[in-house]
Amino acid sequence: MLHKAEGLRKSSDYTSALRLYKQAFSLAQKAGEPEAALSTAIALGDTCRMIGDFEDAIGHYTEALDLCEVLQDPLSEADCLVGTGLAHRALGQWKTALKAIGAARKIYQKAGDEKGVVFCTWAEAGVWRVAGEVAKALKLFETARLGFDRLGFKSGIGYSLCGLGGSNRVAGRYDRSMEYYKAANALFRRIKDSFGTAYSHCGIGNAYRMAGDYRNALAHFEKASKLYEKIGDIVSYSYTIWSLANVHILHAGLKKAEALLKRAEKNFEKTKDPRGLIYCGMTRAEMEFLKGDEGSSAKLVLEALGRAKTYGFKLEACHAKALLCILKGKPLKQVRAEYSKIGVRYFPSAIPSNMP
């Protein structure tokens, strides 16, 4: 059963894998097999995280941590801590995520587990990206890429390239972002990683979107969408839907954009993703502005700004402040300085801002 579940997870069929893992975990508990229960609990956490059930994922990792203590298994403890950190990151709890990943790193370092240390570097890079510290994220993603390359871990290289692609995009370096995402896409297609292929197609689409090439953006978003739908993913797919809404504001009109935005909002609410909801709020504000309702637009931006401040999301806070300046006809000098502090040279110049 476990072997079949692993095969399903590797093929990105997370829903089917989750069902089998739950059965295997129950059987291991009834049979009094803590080692099997531990490995299955970690797999449950990883799989729940991939389908957007982040709170359930944390619950399974917590179960696994209890078993690690019983079995005196420090490396499995480190694996659980990294998974816990990644789940907290997805929920916007980036400070908690950093603590968990930092604790895992210490265990890996003590055990001489280089792959674990490099994985922590990649995970930490993603946390700083969420926090809005783009310069830190870029540095750590490159360190992780070099580490995975040294270890010959192709999947790790691919996801590091995606991290570099996304961080360069929000930093305003769209050509460089495109290069990283295309390299990741080629690698993922070569190793037949469906999720990575979808993720990198979305990244390429966003690079085209930010460059104003909507035809190519739509083509890559379509490829990403087909793969995400096949996999059953809603976590990353939701960002693709949001990106499509932004393209259609200019490409197909507000009616099409509205339908897509509602889908993205529904998914972000389901996965409890605060960053996704912040971006949807700002996009909705742009749409209200285009409809001529500047008051409603400003209210939505203020709500997004408040939520960004609550979670400590520096990048999203800058975007919201920039939109407010544009709405009120105020200069962007102060906001530009705030962008610069976090390693971003992108400044919205008009509505719709088409933010990264």
N, C-alpha and C positions, 0 to 999 in steps of 0.2 A: 504493500500500500504506500509506504513512504517513498519507495523508488518511483512509483507511478506519479505520486504527487510532485516529486522533484522534477520529473520530466515535464509535467504540465507547467510548473512554475518557470522552468528554463525556456519553454516555448511561449511564455507570456500569457498562458491561460490561467490567470490568477484566481478567478472565481471557482473553477473546477478544482484547482489545487487546494484552495482554502477548505473546501468541503471534505476532501480526503485527509488533510492535516488535522481537522477537528476530530474526525473518526479515529485517526491514529493516536492522537493525544489522549482521548478517552480510553482507548484500549491499553495504552501504556500505563495510565494511572491505575486502571483496574488490575493489571497484571503485576503491579508493583515494580515497574522497571523505570527507575528515575533517570537513567542515561537516555533512554528512548524518549521519555517525557520531556527532558531538557531540550534535546535537538528539535523535537517537534514544536515545543513552545516558542523557540527562537524562530523557526520557520513560519509559525502562525503570525508572530509579530512582524516579520519581514513582509509576508504576503498581505496582511491587513494594511500595512503602510503603503504598499504599492497600489491598493485599490481605494485609498483615501480614508480608511477607517482608522484614523490616527489615535484616537483615544483607546480603541480596542487594541491597537498595536502596543501601546504603552502598557496596557493591562497584561498582555501576554508576555512582554519583556519582563514585567515585574514578577510574574509567575516563574519565569525562567531564572531570574536572579535569585529567587529563593532556593531553587534547585541547585544553582551554582554553589551556594553557600553550603548546602548539604553534601554535595559531591566534591567540594574543594577544587573547583575548576575555574581558575582565574582567566584563562583565555576565552572561555565561553562567557564569563562575566563581562569581559571587555567587549565582546560582540554584542551583548545585550545593551551595554551602555551606549555604544555607537548607534544602534538601532533606536534606542530611546531618544537620543539626541536628535536624530533625523526626524523622528515623529514630532518632537517639540518644535523643531525648526519649522515644520509644515504648519503648525498651529500658531506660528508667529512668536513663540516663546523662545527667542534666540538666546537670551542670557542663560536660561536653564539648559538649552542645548549645548552651549559652550562648556558648561560645567561637566555634563555627562561625557562629552567627547574628550575633554581634558583628562578626566579620570580614566577613560579607556586607554588613552595614549600612554599614560604612566605604566599601566599594566603591560601593554605591548612592548614598551621600551625595556622594562624589567625582564621580560621573557625573551628579548632579542627577536621579536616578530616584526621584521621589516615591513612586510606587506600590511600588517595591521597599523603600523605607524603611518605609512603612506596613505592608507585609507582614511585615517583620522585627519590627515592634512587636507585631503580632498573634502571631507565632511565639514571641517572647520571653515574652509574656503566658502562653501555654500552657505554657512551660517552668517559669515560676514557679508556675503552678497545680500542676504535677506535683511540684515541690519542696515544695509545701505553704505557700508564701508567698502566701496568699490576698489580702491587702490589695494587694500589688504587682500581682498578676494582674488584679484588678478595675480598678485605675488604668490599666494598659496596655491592657486590652481596650477600655475606654472611649475611650482615645486612638486606638486602631486604628479603632474604629467611626466616630469623627468624621472620621478621615483618609479612610477608604473612602467615607464619605458625601460628602465634599468632592470626591473623584475620580469619584463616580458609579458606583463598583464594587459592584454589588448583591450579588454572591456574597460579597465580603469583608465587607460589612455584615452579611449573614446569619450568617456564621461568628463574627463578633465578638459578635453578639447571643447566639449559643449559648455562647460563652465567658463572657459576662456572666451568662447563665442558670445555667451550671454552677458558677461561682465564687460567685454569690449563694446557691445551694442549699447548698453546703458551709459557707458562712458562717452558715447558719441563717435566711436571709431567703427563705422559701419562696414567699411571694406575689410578691415581686419577681422571683424566678427564673421563676415561671410566666409573668409578663408578658413577659420577654425571650424565652423559648422560644416562646411563642405568636406573638410578632411575627416571629421567625425562621421559624417554620413557615409563616405566611402568605406571607412573602417567597419562600421556597424553592418553595412550591407555585405561586406566580405565575410564577417564572422556570423552572419545571419542572426543578429540581435534585433528583433522586431521593435521593441520599445525604444532602443537607442536610435534606430532608423527613423521612427516617427518623431522622436524628440528633436533630432537634428534637422529633419525636414521643416519642422515648425520654426527652428532657429534660423534656417536659411530664409524661410518666408518672412520672418520678422526683419531680417537684415534688408531684404528687398523692400519691405513695407517702409522702413525708416528712410530708405534711399528714394522713395517715391515711385518705385517700379511695381505697381499694383498687379499687373498681369502675371509677372513671375511670382509675386507674393502669393496670389490666389492659387497658382498651380502647386506650389509646395505645401500650402495649407491643406489643399485637397488631398495630397498624398499622405500627409500626417493624419488627417481626419479618418481616412479609410483604415489606416493601420490601428489607430487608437480605438475605433469602433470594433475592429476585429478582436483586439486584445481585451476590450471591455474596460479600458481605462477612462476615468473621469477626472483624475487629478491634473495631469499635464494637458489633457485634451481641453479642459476648461479654459486654459490660457490660449489655446489655438482658436477656440470659439470667440473669446474676447478679442483676439487679434483680427479675426474675420469681421467682427462688428466694426472695428475701427477702420478697416479697409472699405467696408460698404457704406460708411458714413459719406465717403466721397465718391465711391464707385457705383453704388446701386441705390443710394438714398436712405433716408432715415427709417423707413418702414422695415426694410430688410435688416438694417443694423439693430433696430429695436428687438426684433424676434431673436436674433443671435445673442444680444446682450442679456435678455431674460433667461435664456438657456444657461449662459455662463454664470449669472447670479445664482440661479437655482442650484447649480453644482457647487459653487463656492460656499453657499450656505450649508449644503449637505456635508461637505468635507471640513467645514469650519475654518476656512482659509481667509484670514483677515486681509492679507495683501491683495488677493483676488477681488475681494469686495471693495477695497479701496480703489483699485483701478477701475472697476465697473462704475463706482460712484463718480469718478472723475470723467469717465467717458459719457455717462448720462448727463453730467453737467455741461459738457461740450454740446451734446445734442439739444439740451434745453436752450443754450445760447443761440444755436442755429435756428431754433424755432422762434426766437425773439424774446424769450422769457429770461432776462438777465438776473432777476431776483431769485428765481428758482435755481438757476445755475450757480449763483454765488452761495446759496444755502447748501447745495450738494457738495461744493468744494470745501466749505467750512467743515462739514461733517466728515469728509475724507481726511482733512487736515487733523481734526481732533482724534480720529481713529489712528492715524499714522503716529501722532505724538504719544498716544497711549501705549502703543507697542514699541515705540522707539525706532520706527522705520525712517531713517534719515533721507533716503532717496525719494520715497513717496511724499514725505513732508515737503521736500524741495519742489516737487512737481506741483503739489497743491498750492504752495505759496506763489509759484510762478503763474499758475492759472489765475489766482486772485489778482495778481498785479496786472495781468492782461485784461481781466474783466473790469478793473477799476481804472485802467489807463495809467498805472503807476510804473515807474522805472524798475528794471530788473537787477539793478546794481547789487543790492544786498543779497538777493537770491543767487546771483552768479557767484558771489563769494562763498556762499554755503555749498553750492555744487562743487566748487573747486576744492574745498576742504576734504570732500569724500572721494576725490579723484574723478569727477565728472565734468566734461566740457560741453555737455549738451544743454542748451537753453531753449525752451519753447519760444517761438517767435510770433505765433498766431494761433487763433482757434479755428478748427480743431488742432490741438497740439500734437496729436498722433504720438503720444508718449510711449517710450519703450517699456 
